[in-house]
Amino acid sequence: MKDCCTLAVDAMGGDAGVGVTVPGARMALERHPDLRVLLYGDSATLKPLLAEFPRALRQRVEVRHADVAIRMDEKPSQALRKGRRVSSMWLAIEAVREGEAQAAVSAGNTGALMAMSLFVLKPMTGIKRPAIAGLWPTMRGQSIVLDLGATIGADAEQLVDYAIMGEAMARSLLHVEQPSVGLLNVGVEEIKGVEEVRRAGRILREAALPIHYHGFVEGDDIAKGTVDVFVTEGFTGNIALKTAEGTARQVADFLRRELTASWWTKLGALLARGALRNLKKKLDPRESNGGIFLGLNGIVVKSHGGTDALGFANALTHAREVALYDLVENIARDLSAKKMMADFLDTRQENGAQQAAPARNAG
Amino acid sequence: MKDCCTLAVDAMGGDAGVGVTVPGARMALERHPDLRVLLYGDSATLKPLLAEFPRALRQRVEVRHADVAIRMDEKPSQALRKGRRVSSMWLAIEAVREGEAQAAVSAGNTGALMAMSLFVLKPMTGIKRPAIAGLWPTMRGQSIVLDLGATIGADAEQLVDYAIMGEAMARSLLHVEQPSVGLLNVGVEEIKGVEEVRRAGRILREAALPIHYHGFVEGDDIAKGTVDVFVTEGFTGNIALKTAEGTARQVADFLRRELTASWWTKLGALLARGALRNLKKKLDPRESNGGIFLGLNGIVVKSHGGTDALGFANALTHAREVALYDLVENIARDLSAKKMMADFLDTRQENGAQQAAPARNAG
């Protein structure tokens, strides 16, 4: 049980626990014949559920018992105290560190999952804080947005790290060879954004990193899919994500109310039901389920806590794709290129400053 | 030409200039028989356009010549140099300071308009930086969101000021007696948001201001209309606004594409056209056009630069409503109540600290 792809699944996480994670894992196994799953949780609960799987699928699952399940409302500190080395969440992450699995997937509580991931996997060299990256449906297809709320108040260097990590993820998940990267900013003339965002823009423009940097983008560019990767700080990213989800639901709700208002509109909706079904599928948050923790020495995917089996299976599919691509190794290589470039630029800047000094005196 | 309501209109602002502002002003005059308009701009251009108005409307308009029009792409500093005392934008704002008009309306560039408004009207006592507040369509009706991008990086005291100003605006524009106020925050457990947002929450909870403070809200609460007033810092507010606008357009675009995919869906769309028309109206950004500058000694309303006559007329309607309500006086009263309360709390805290000291030693 090595090679690609073995996923370590926290079977006890999420609002519905095994009721969603087990059928979700089954769907993913059916989809991907190369997939193996380590299922962490209460074995007395899991074994009977697994017995219902067809034999061919069952052979690709291994149940690993965990005494403790982390609750959805537990604080990260509580979760760490109670769940260290014994919870399904911890053990699934540990399987990634030990090389037994290429990624861990959990629908458990985000705070606990991030705390344990940091504790077990540790941040990559040169990364201060991790980010959560998500797929975002756009008019052009899909884009990646990060950080969706792992870290609050990123400085310019962190934003550049997010750009590097998001770009690598876009290559793996969106299959774009040279993904474009934009920095979220505000368009109002007199302010032109936060100092750190402007500084990050300068670094991305001047550092000659192997990244296709597009420039600043605004909130409405996300829906347009103007770039493949949208980079922003976690507070703004989290609020933008939830605002968009809310707006999509709001428009769908308006539409439903209007279409059931009269017999004519109901008949119209009946005739156009294929179109409405397609629209629903396009807006389905389950399609893009699975926030990916970037910046750790290993991949952890956070599924939405309230998703169903299909949504959870999609999180496993996304985990498999980033695992296939060796995302962590790719990011590490890009980060060391950045480091070299930054050192080079620092040197050049110092020389430049020395040369500039006499000129200023002369002026 | 005193009393309510006289609006000073920058006729030269916006992408289409007089082609939108003049018919927009006309629509507003038709709507509101109590409305008078001071029309600032090139009188040689404006007078012939005005000659086409019915006489009864024409009597409620006064053209005031301005030599200079501020361009949409001018920087605030350029605009100030070139437009001070002579531009239509400047003169419209000045009419508010002089008490000739109760509010100024411009579709001109936001940066220049904010710079001139600050220069001419000055911030209210106790207000560090102004905010831009906007109406936002929700599932429950309408809410107010601020700051939409006037100021970047508000501290706790500024967020509390926004809460006070937004609450007064909700009373005037939404006609809610006791509007509820929420602070935008992220829901992720381990971070619980920016320190300044948490501090603002503490002040709003403990200061016993005459405000119905609901607590923290998240991005998806905006579409739900969970509270009447959403308070956030300008960078996040601007990105949330544009993300929502983009998402609404995206969903409408998906719907349009799907409904034109086959003859069946086209027929369905034809039968349901009343419903689709209503949906379009509900999502129409012209309905909520007009960002209101709050925190200045006078009201300035920023219309979207690319709107049409209907959108511009709506901005005038919103300006009239806040003028009718004496928004500035109401905000000033609330701010001084806050000041008193804050002083009282400061004193109490100091006393409390002294009393607590021996207890701590004893413990």
Interface residues (C-beta under 8 A of the other chain):
Chain A: K75 P76 N109 T110 G111 A112 M114 A115 T138 M139 G149 A150 T151 I152 G153 L184 V186 G187 V188 E189 E190 I191 G193 V194 E218 G219 D220 D221 I222 A223 K224 T232 G234 F235 T236 N238 I239 A240 L241 K242 T243 A244 E245 G246 T247 A248 R249 Q250 V251 A252 D253 F254 L255 E258 L259 A261 S262 W264 T265 L267 G268 A269 L270 L271 A272 R273 G274 A275 L276 N278 L279 K282 L283
Chain B: K75 P76 N109 T110 G111 A112 M114 A115 T138 M139 G149 A150 T151 I152 G153 L184 V186 G187 V188 E189 E190 I191 G193 V194 E218 G219 D220 D221 I222 A223 K224 T232 G234 F235 T236 N238 I239 A240 L241 K242 T243 A244 E245 G246 T247 A248 R249 Q250 V251 A252 D253 F254 L255 E258 L259 A261 S262 W264 T265 L267 G268 A269 L270 L271 A272 R273 G274 A275 L276 N278 L279 K282 L283
